Amino acid sequence: MPRGLKQTSAPLVISFSTDELVVNTFQQEQVSMQLNVLDREVMVVTGINIDVEPPNGIAGVDTITLASLSATSRTSVGSLADTNVLAVSRDSITSSGYVDNGVAFTQSFGETPSAGMDYLQIISTNDFFIQVQGEGNLTPKGMQGKLFCYRAVADADVFAALVQSELLSA
């Protein structure tokens, strides 16, 4: 257990999903965790699973479906280089120069803590955000997943530092 935190719930699983409203257009959804911020409640994230819908296979056209989960709102799908992005998923088909449907690639990152780590991240605000966007596709794409976590109460100084860090790195 991280110092300055006291676990207050059993492990939880929060399911989420979103779909593009228009083909190849960024879409974001806000997912409420209903934390009690007056009591300094935080969510300790222990794992994430993101599944994206596969891109369309179009001869001669590269297609992709991108998705991310972040602690703060974004204007684009994030990458692991972004401070508040907890996990990303990428499914692509490279077809440029091919007369058939090309070669498919799948990448997912940030799904479980590294060895020796107790958690992926601590979310100190009420919500997390999910993003999806396709590129080169003929139909709208979506993503769905699960956030594995537990509730905890933070000491006052730890809570203040977590909130400030989360909001300033947005």
C-alpha positions in Angstrom: 0.0 0.0 0.0 1.4 3.4 -0.9 2.4 5.6 2.0 -0.3 8.2 3.0 -3.2 6.1 1.7 -5.6 3.7 3.4 -7.6 1.2 1.2 -11.3 1.6 1.8 -12.8 -0.9 -0.7 -12.4 -4.3 -2.1 -11.0 -4.4 -5.7 -13.4 -2.8 -8.2 -13.9 -3.1 -12.0 -15.3 -0.2 -13.9 -16.4 -0.9 -17.5 -16.4 1.7 -20.2 -16.9 2.2 -23.9 -17.3 4.8 -26.6 -17.7 5.0 -30.4 -16.8 7.6 -33.0 -19.9 9.6 -33.9 -18.4 10.4 -37.3 -15.9 8.2 -39.2 -12.3 9.1 -38.5 -13.2 11.8 -35.9 -11.9 12.1 -32.3 -14.4 11.1 -29.7 -14.0 11.4 -25.9 -16.2 10.2 -23.0 -16.1 11.2 -19.4 -16.5 8.3 -16.9 -17.5 9.2 -13.4 -16.1 7.3 -10.4 -18.2 9.2 -7.8 -15.3 9.8 -5.4 -16.0 11.6 -2.2 -13.4 14.4 -2.5 -14.5 16.0 0.8 -13.2 12.9 2.5 -10.0 12.9 0.3 -11.1 9.7 -1.5 -8.9 8.6 -4.4 -8.9 5.7 -6.9 -5.8 3.5 -7.0 -5.6 2.0 -10.5 -4.1 -1.5 -10.6 -4.8 -2.5 -14.2 -6.4 -1.5 -17.4 -7.7 -3.5 -20.4 -8.5 -1.6 -23.6 -9.9 -3.3 -26.7 -10.3 -1.4 -29.9 -12.4 -2.3 -32.9 -10.2 -3.4 -35.8 -9.6 -0.9 -38.6 -11.0 -1.5 -42.1 -8.8 -3.5 -44.5 -8.6 -1.4 -47.6 -6.1 -2.3 -50.4 -3.5 0.5 -50.7 -4.7 2.5 -47.7 -3.2 2.5 -44.2 -5.9 2.3 -41.6 -5.8 2.6 -37.8 -7.9 2.6 -34.6 -6.3 4.5 -31.7 -7.6 4.7 -28.1 -6.4 6.0 -24.8 -7.5 6.3 -21.1 -6.4 9.5 -19.3 -7.0 11.1 -15.8 -7.8 14.4 -17.4 -9.7 15.6 -20.5 -7.9 15.7 -23.8 -8.4 17.1 -27.3 -6.7 14.1 -29.0 -5.9 10.5 -28.4 -3.0 10.3 -26.0 0.3 8.5 -26.0 2.4 7.1 -23.1 4.6 10.2 -23.4 1.6 12.2 -22.0 1.7 12.5 -18.2 -1.9 11.8 -17.5 -2.4 9.0 -20.0 -2.6 5.7 -18.2 -3.0 3.3 -21.1 -3.2 3.2 -24.9 -4.2 0.8 -27.6 -3.4 0.9 -31.3 -4.7 -1.5 -34.0 -3.4 -0.8 -37.6 -3.3 -2.2 -41.0 -0.4 -1.2 -43.3 -1.6 -1.5 -46.9 0.2 1.3 -48.8 1.9 -0.4 -51.8 -0.1 -3.7 -51.3 -2.8 -4.8 -53.7 -4.4 -6.9 -51.0 -5.5 -5.9 -47.5 -1.9 -5.5 -46.2 -0.4 -6.5 -42.8 -2.1 -6.0 -39.4 -0.4 -4.7 -36.2 -1.8 -4.5 -32.7 -0.2 -2.6 -29.7 -1.4 -2.1 -26.2 0.5 -0.4 -23.4 0.0 0.5 -19.7 -2.3 -2.4 -18.9 -0.6 -3.7 -15.7 1.9 -2.4 -13.3 5.6 -3.2 -13.9 7.2 -5.7 -11.6 7.7 -4.3 -8.1 5.0 -1.6 -8.5 1.8 -1.7 -6.5 -0.3 0.4 -8.9 -0.4 2.1 -12.3 -1.6 5.5 -11.1 -3.7 7.3 -8.5 -6.6 9.3 -9.8 -7.5 12.0 -7.4 -10.4 13.7 -9.2 -13.9 12.4 -9.8 -13.5 11.2 -13.4 -11.3 9.6 -16.0 -11.6 10.0 -19.7 -11.5 7.6 -22.7 -10.7 8.6 -26.2 -10.9 6.9 -29.6 -10.2 7.9 -33.2 -9.8 6.0 -36.4 -7.8 7.1 -39.5 -8.5 6.0 -43.1 -11.5 3.9 -42.1 -14.8 3.6 -44.0 -16.9 2.9 -40.8 -16.9 4.5 -37.3 -14.7 2.7 -34.8 -15.0 2.2 -31.1 -13.3 1.1 -28.0 -14.3 -0.6 -24.8 -12.5 -1.8 -21.7 -12.2 -2.2 -17.9 -10.4 -0.3 -15.2 -9.2 -2.4 -12.3 -8.9 -0.3 -9.1 -9.8 0.2 -5.4 -10.9 3.2 -3.4 -8.6 4.7 -0.8 -8.5 7.7 1.5 -5.4 9.9 1.3 -3.8 12.0 4.1 -4.5 15.7 3.6 -1.0 16.6 2.4 -0.9 13.6 0.0 -4.4 14.4 -1.3 -3.4 18.0 -2.0 -0.2 17.0 -3.8 -2.1 14.4 -5.9 -4.8 16.8 -7.0 -2.4 19.6 -7.8 -0.1 17.2 -9.8 -3.1 15.8 -11.7 -4.6 19.1 -12.6 -1.3 20.9 -13.5 -0.2 18.1 -15.8 -3.5 18.2 -17.8 
